[in-house]
Every structure is written in C-alpha cells, then in structure tokens.
Amino acid sequence: MTEVRPLAGADDVAAWVDVHNQVAPVPITSAELEAYRDALPGNELHLVALADEAVVGVGFVTVEGDESEAWIGVLPASRRRGF
C-alpha cells in the first residue's frame, strides 16, 4: 500500500531526514529541519511517502508572501512507482 501524508511526530522527522540525506546533495540534521519548520509556522508542509509502511520519499512546500518553493526526493529503488 502507498500513502503520502504530513509529518506526524519525531519518528517521521527522523525518517524524513534519513531519506533526504540519501537523495539530496546537502545533508541536514533533525534539529535543522525542526528549526526550518519553526521559522515558517503555518507556511510550510513537509510530507513523507510510504510504501508498505516504509518511508521511501519526502518532500516539502513553503509559501512566503508571493513566493513558494517545493522539493521532492524519492529513494532510487522506489522511483517510477507513482510517488
């Protein structure tokens, strides 16, 4: 089963950071992710994509005024499966 949903707790944050650091060129820590999210209250959405209850992809969208930014990353073994 596949699912895409918002982060829900510390385990999701840790999984988000783990997947991000496997697919993004610049690694981050859980503390950095939380600080980034805290700096944009109500203006950000971080998501996890799950396949068979395992996080295989992550993404976010932020909105600041008239500007928005989005990013997604999917583990190589899970690409081309609709995430």
NURO-918704 format. One record per residue (C-alpha): residue number from 1; residue in one letter; x, y negated, z negated. Coordinates in Angstrom, 2 decimals, decimal comma. Each point is the difference from the previous one (the first is absolute). Layout:
! residues N
num NUM&residu A&u X&v Y&w Z $
...
END
This chain:
! residues 83
num 1&residu M&u 0,00&v 0,00&w 0,00 $
num 2&residu T&u 1,21&v -3,52&w 0,76 $
num 3&residu E&u -0,75&v -3,17&w -1,92 $
num 4&residu V&u 1,13&v -3,63&w -0,01 $
num 5&residu R&u -0,63&v -1,93&w -3,21 $
num 6&residu P&u 1,28&v -2,89&w -2,12 $
num 7&residu L&u 2,68&v 0,63&w -2,60 $
num 8&residu A&u -1,48&v 1,31&w -3,24 $
num 9&residu G&u 2,53&v 0,06&w -2,82 $
num 10&residu A&u 3,66&v 0,58&w -0,71 $
num 11&residu D&u 0,19&v 3,34&w 1,83 $
num 12&residu D&u -1,22&v -1,64&w 3,21 $
num 13&residu V&u 2,50&v -2,84&w -0,41 $
num 14&residu A&u 2,84&v 2,50&w -0,42 $
num 15&residu A&u -1,17&v 2,00&w 3,04 $
num 16&residu W&u -0,40&v -3,21&w 2,03 $
num 17&residu V&u 3,57&v -1,04&w -0,81 $
num 18&residu D&u 1,34&v 3,49&w 0,78 $
num 19&residu V&u -1,62&v 0,14&w 3,45 $
num 20&residu H&u 0,89&v -3,63&w 0,72 $
num 21&residu N&u 3,64&v 0,65&w -0,81 $
num 22&residu Q&u 0,06&v 2,99&w 2,36 $
num 23&residu V&u -1,32&v -1,94&w 3,00 $
num 24&residu A&u 0,88&v -3,68&w -0,51 $
num 25&residu P&u 3,45&v -1,49&w 0,61 $
num 26&residu V&u 0,13&v -1,83&w -3,35 $
num 27&residu P&u -0,73&v 2,05&w -3,13 $
num 28&residu I&u -1,96&v -1,45&w -2,93 $
num 29&residu T&u -0,69&v 0,98&w -3,59 $
num 30&residu S&u -3,34&v 0,47&w -1,75 $
num 31&residu A&u 0,74&v -3,15&w -2,02 $
num 32&residu E&u 0,56&v -1,99&w 3,21 $
num 33&residu L&u -3,26&v 1,28&w 1,47 $
num 34&residu E&u -1,94&v -0,90&w -3,14 $
num 35&residu A&u 1,56&v -3,49&w -0,11 $
num 36&residu Y&u -0,94&v -0,54&w 3,66 $
num 37&residu R&u -3,57&v 1,13&w -0,66 $
num 38&residu D&u -0,26&v -2,20&w -3,11 $
num 39&residu A&u 1,14&v -3,02&w 2,02 $
num 40&residu L&u -2,97&v 0,43&w 2,38 $
num 41&residu P&u -2,97&v 0,76&w -2,26 $
num 42&residu G&u -3,08&v 0,64&w 2,07 $
num 43&residu N&u 1,90&v -0,63&w 3,23 $
num 44&residu E&u 1,60&v 3,38&w 0,54 $
num 45&residu L&u -1,06&v 3,58&w 0,61 $
num 46&residu H&u 2,46&v 2,87&w -0,26 $
num 47&residu L&u -1,15&v 3,37&w 1,30 $
num 48&residu V&u 1,09&v 3,63&w -0,11 $
num 49&residu A&u -0,82&v 2,56&w 2,67 $
num 50&residu L&u -0,38&v 3,55&w -1,24 $
num 51&residu A&u -0,01&v 3,34&w 1,77 $
num 52&residu D&u -0,98&v 2,94&w -2,18 $
num 53&residu E&u 0,37&v -2,26&w -3,07 $
num 54&residu A&u 3,65&v -0,90&w 0,80 $
num 55&residu V&u 0,93&v -3,59&w 0,84 $
num 56&residu V&u 1,29&v -0,01&w 3,58 $
num 57&residu G&u -0,43&v -3,65&w 0,91 $
num 58&residu V&u -0,17&v -3,44&w -1,55 $
num 59&residu G&u -0,93&v -3,47&w 1,06 $
num 60&residu F&u -0,99&v -3,47&w -1,07 $
num 61&residu V&u -1,68&v -3,15&w 1,15 $
num 62&residu T&u 0,44&v -3,43&w -1,56 $
num 63&residu V&u -1,82&v -3,25&w 0,65 $
num 64&residu E&u 1,37&v -3,41&w -0,96 $
num 65&residu G&u -2,03&v -2,91&w 1,32 $
num 66&residu D&u -0,19&v 0,34&w 3,77 $
num 67&residu E&u 2,84&v 2,54&w 0,11 $
num 68&residu S&u -0,23&v 3,76&w -0,31 $
num 69&residu E&u 2,50&v 2,81&w 0,11 $
num 70&residu A&u -0,46&v 3,75&w 0,32 $
num 71&residu W&u 2,34&v 2,99&w 0,00 $
num 72&residu I&u -0,46&v 3,76&w 0,16 $
num 73&residu G&u 2,42&v 2,86&w -0,36 $
num 74&residu V&u -0,60&v 3,72&w 0,45 $
num 75&residu L&u 2,38&v 2,85&w -0,76 $
num 76&residu P&u 1,41&v 1,40&w 3,26 $
num 77&residu A&u -1,51&v 3,46&w -0,52 $
num 78&residu S&u -3,48&v -1,53&w -0,36 $
num 79&residu R&u 0,03&v -2,36&w 2,96 $
num 80&residu R&u -2,39&v 0,38&w 2,93 $
num 81&residu R&u -2,72&v 1,41&w -2,24 $
num 82&residu G&u -2,27&v -3,02&w -0,15 $
num 83&residu F&u 1,54&v -1,98&w -2,84 $
END
